[in-house]
Amino acid sequence: MAILEFKNLCKGFGTGLQRREVLRNITLAVEEGEFLAILGFSGTGKTTLINQMAGLSQPDSGEVLFKNKPITGPGPERGVVFQSYSLMPWLTVAGNVALAVDAVHKSAGRAERAAMVDKYIAMVGLSHAKTRYPAELSGGMRQRVSVARALAMTPEVLLLDEPLSALDALTRANLQDEITRIWQADQKTVVLITNDVDEALLLADRIIPLTPDGTLGTAFKVALPRPRIRSAMNNDPAFKRLRADVTKYLMEVGIASKVAETRHLPQVTPIHGTPKAYAEAAKSPLAEKYLEFSQLSKVYPTSEGPLTVVDRFDLKMKKGEFISLIGHSGCGKSTVLTMAAGLNEISGGAIKLDGHEVRGADPERAVVFQAPSLFPWLTAKENVAIGVDRVYPRASRAERQDVVEYYLERVGLGDSMDRRAADLSNGMKQRVGIARAFALSPKLLLLDEPFGMLDSLTRWELQEVLMEVWSRTKVTAVCVTHDVDEAILLADRVVMMTNGPHARIGKIVDVNLPRPRTRKALLEHPDYYSYRAEVLQFLEDYEHGAHKKEAA
């Protein structure tokens, strides 16, 4: 029996020429006890859809029903967990959960309500933190409080609006397990909004994509047996087949819809040939030990004594090699990268690039951060030109413009060069950041979670943009990431770091997959899932305390 139902629902915003239709003719039935995942990307109307279910917004036409009755506003039978935590900062964990318990169970006695609070806090594994305030909690812990608060309303339907997207991979995996356990224990109906294909496959009974034109796409039934163990699923032919089918579908539908927004990288030779200045900057007498990390260490002073974050990190890279650096949050990945950039003082050991020791920041080492840090009042072209003017002081103005426009065109911004950064989407801003880095003609490209803040489709697109531009320059590159698929897709070698403190290299995997690479081709390559299993196993071992055994 359907517990939630949409009938020809339409919803838009604005009037006249500014009108934008977000949801179009949505017809959907959610069965009682079902775990449904709505899979889509930024701007496709996912949050608008869940707001209709929550009663936080009303449709322009059509209707949304709960147990055959129209939803006219919020109700305790529908608990909502949003991407942002929305906790009361002046209340403890117990106090925040008690707000929901007191609202729904007014007739219960004080001791009974206190027992309920304890029960829901325990369900999300926070009994040890019940007296702590939100400011004293990690992002993952705050989101657990949000889940506990929603559960305390004893809803019949749990609505989850990308609740895990801002969390690191390990915290996200742990909360996914919590949500599965809670769903199986209470057999609640759950609707999850997500842009993560693996998350949808791990949790859901059914996946329905929400397409960029605001309609529902082809539904995928997830008939994988439960419990779904991540490491086991990686070797399951049915999982691999379904994962490939969903990914290809989303890429085809999503990328087709973006053609009107920005140009794709052209298949022909661009109007701007490779700048002469780049060819000059790329020359080097060294090849086999172009970049050397020698017994690198980083120690921070603390009130309890020195804290060694990175301990004897040792790595040699060839000229033109692409390395992915992966590990759990807090393992020192970004610390290694910022030391290589000259933005973080080295405590011990040394870094040599092209035979010279790294000291301080220098444009020969270009960095792309998670947030691109553009000047919002300048155009895309002007943001890139700032670095180019410094790097090519002897080049003519026309030659410098040649460099700027060549790379902006390469990242698909040929028709948006003169738009102000403030007017660009997050994905377009990150394209400018990538173009700016390559335009410096660096000896070393450093990428620190460059796509971590973007939705999956934009991330997939920009990974391929990055690979396309890198394949033309063959710049030596190090990319910090927590995304296993991204690490394998980009790299010649995946370097895995042990957990901190005293983090170091735990394992290196050579990725012998053909280039040029695309996500579609990788999903079909017979060796891809073997590499994935090897990296996942390392991360799983360190999640469960391999670092403690190693130190013993």
Helices and strands as residue ranges (DSSP letters): E 2-13, G 16-18, E 20-31, E 35-39, H 46-54, E 61-66, E 69-70, E 78-81, H 93-104, H 110-123, G 127-129, G 134-136, H 139-152, E 157-161, H 169-186, E 189-194, H 197-203, E 206-209, E 220-221, H 230-233, H 237-257, H 276-281, E 291-300, E 307-317, E 322-326, H 333-341, E 348-353, E 356-357, E 365-368, H 380-391, H 397-410, G 421-423, H 426-439, E 444-448, H 456-473, E 476-481, H 484-490, E 493-497, E 505-510, H 519-524, H 528-543, H 546-551
